[in-house]
Amino acid sequence: MNQETANIETRIGIMLRRNKLSITESRQKILHLFLANAGALSHGDIEKKQARSLTV
């Protein structure tokens, strides 16, 4: 795991705990997509990227 990925995962944990949400794999994956991409993501973009991550 590289430093950037570790930083994103730390930020995700902080956000979920701050909002008193369970830390689930699906929430982590969606938040990781938003934090790793500079621009906005459409619903279709999220579905495509999630489908790719499941096949890898």
N, C-alpha and C positions, 0 to 999 in steps of 0.2 A: 504494500500500500504506500503510495507516495504521500508527501506532506500535504499537498492540496486536498487529496481525498480525505485524509485524516482530519484536516481542518473543517471540511464540510460536514463530516460525520459528527464532530464535536458540536458544531453549530446546530445541527439537526436535533441532537439530544437535548441541548439547552432550550431550544424553542419548544419542543414537545413538553419537557418538564415544566417550563415557565407557564405554559397554558394548561397544565394539569391533564395532558393527554397521554394515553398509553403509547409506549414506544413499540410500534408494530412494524413489520417488514414493509408492508404496503405504504404506510405513511413515510417511512424513511426513503423508499425508492422515489416517491413523488416529490418530496422535498429536495432530494438530491438532484433530480432533474431541473428543478427551478433554480437551485443555487449554482449548478454547474453550467447553466446556459445564461449568456449575457442578455439575450433578448426575451421577448414575451413568448409564451408557448400556447398554442391553441389546443383544444381538446384532442384534435386529430394528431398533433405533434406528440402529445403525451402518450396516446395509444400506440403510435408507431414506435416510439422509443422504448416503451414498456415491452412491446412484442419483441423487439430486437434484444433487449436485455434478458428475456426469458429463453431465447434460443442460443445465447452465447454461453 
